[in-house]
Amino acid sequence: MTLFWLVVAVGAIVAEMMTGTLYLLVIGIAGAAGAALAWNSFDLSWQCVGAALVGVLGALFVRRFKPEPAAAMPQNLGGGNVEVAQVIVPGKLRVRWRGTEWDANGPTSAMVGEKLEVLGRQGNVLEVGLSLKN
């Protein structure tokens, strides 16, 4: 039975290296705990209880201390102001918005230093245009 637990542990750790979720690492450690109990001649029921206990406690630990992913940027970003940092080609711009530079689609007449308004976004590209407010 020790071999079974070791296969579970190694398989989960290899999968963890490919995904980076940390939860598979917990399953790998739980498998190692099951292997340790099997090595010490504990019953299969104790092996399962030990592995489950390590897995649950590890998952709770990861959930508590793993940083939250950044919130998804909303599709509707209307109203923010940007400054044109660079005109790549007419209509394709680099703009400064919220402390960083973004790719943007905008008016073909835009010039460096001009203030424009964020109308929305498509993927990671802002849609900007002339402000209707004066």
N, C-alpha and C positions, 0 to 999 in steps of 0.2 A: 504494500500500500504506500510505502514511502516513495517509491518511484512515481506513482500516480500524482502525489502531492507536489513532487519536484517538477514534473512536467507541467502541472497547472501553474506553479510559481514562475518557471522560466518562460512559459508561453505568454503569461500576462505581462511580465517585465519586458519581453521583446516587443509585444504589442504597444506597451507604454512608450517605448523609445520611438515608435513610429507616430504616435498620436499626441503625446504630451498632455494628457488629461489629469494625471496624478491618481485618478481613481483606479486605473489598471495597476499602478504600482501598489496600491493598497491590496488589491486582489492577489498580486504576486507575493506580498508579505504574508497575507493570510494563508496562501498555499504553503509558504515556507513554515509557518506555524503548524499547519497540519502535518507537514513532513517531519517536523521535530517531534510532535506527539507520536506519530507512527514509528519513528526511530526508537522512541523510548517505550514501545510496546503498549501504548494505550489502545483501548477499544476504538473501533471505527466511529461509534457514536461520540466519544470524547474528542476524537480528531475533528469531526464535523462541527461540534460545539466550539472547540477552540478556534478553528479557522473562521467560523461565523462571527465569533466575538471579536477577534482581531479585525476582521473585515468591517464590521459595523462601527467599532470605535475609530478605526482609521478613516472611514468615510466621513464620520462626524468631525474628526479633526481637520481633514482636508476642506470640508465645507465651511468650517468656521474660519480658517486662516487663509484660504485661497482668495486672492483679490477678485473683486467683481469685474466683469468685462466692461469696457467703456460702453456707455449708452449709445445706441444707434442714432445717427444724425437724422433728424426728421426731414422728410421730403420737402415740406413747405418751410422755407427759410426767409420768406419775404420780409422786407423792411430793413434789413441790415445795410449799412453803408460800407463800401470798399473803395480802395484807392488803386488805380492802375499802376502797377510796378513795371510792367514790360508789355509791349505789343509784339507778339510773336509773328503773326500775320494778321491782316485786317480781320477782325471778328474773333480771333484766338488771343487770349490775354493771360498774363500772370497778374493776380491782384493780391493786395494785402488785406486780410480779413481775420479778425480775432487773434492777432499776433503772429500769424503765419501766412505764407504765400500759397495761393491756390491757382489751379488752372481754371479758366473761365471762358465762356462764350459770351460775347457782348457785341455792342454796335461796332460796325466797321470804321466808324469815325472816331473811336476812342483814342485818347492820347495819354502818354505817361503823366501821372500826377492827377488825372481827372478823377472826380468822385462819381461813383455809380451806385446803384441800389441793387441788392440781391433780390432776384425774383423767384428763385428756386434752385434746384440742382438736378442733374442727371448723373447718377453714380457719384464719382468724386469730382465732378466738374460743376462749378457754379454757373448759373444762368444769371447774367447781370444786364442791367439796362439803365437808361436815363431815368432819373427820378421824376415822377409826375408832380411831386410837391416842390414848391419854391420857397 
